[in-house]
């Protein structure tokens, strides 16, 4: 395993931990898209069915089990334990607009027309666009909480690091998976607007914290003001 994949995996773990800690400590899932979390649960379920057919390493198995269980735990928290804080009005992206086309594409473009291979391909395609409901929700509300911003940045960093991982593997191992690379690039591109806002958020915070005169008092905003893509 090369350093880019290892750090990418750690970034992915960090994103999930940030999200879960945020919800558990605040007892709220405000600002989080439940639809994106459902899509991630579907991604990990369809991708890691090989847990029943093969064993690669303890690290590999542990990571797969963590991603599956954490994704379903997140969905449970959002739709059961902290349901009262879930903002369904702003989380209005139509998931079928992603799942149906991606399912069709997985049937048409895959490495091998076998059930597990098609489901793996489906998960790769779906992961590339699973963040769209979250970005759409942030775009509608106009801002993201600081913790939510950290979560999205860590998640985007994971995909970016995996691009470097693929470059490394191509040059040093002769490995190249066109489906995974193209899907990963698409996913990283979707984060680009957010990356820019996150990196420059000091300027946004400076604007947000400017004095607003309301009967001689000051009001402050602690969120990251955003203008993400409109879907």
Secondary structure, DSSP 8 states (H G I E B T S, - for coil): --HHHHHHHHHHHHHHHHHHHHHHHHT--TT--HHHHHHHHHHHHHHGGGGGT----HHHHHHHHHHHHHHHHHHHIIIIITGGG--TTT----THHHHHHHHHHHHHS-SS-SHHHHHHHHHHHHHHHTTHHHHHHHHHHSEE-HHHHHHHHHHHHHHHHHHHHHHHHHHHH----HHHHHHHHHHHHHHHHHHHHHHTHHHHHHHHTS---BTTB-----SEE------
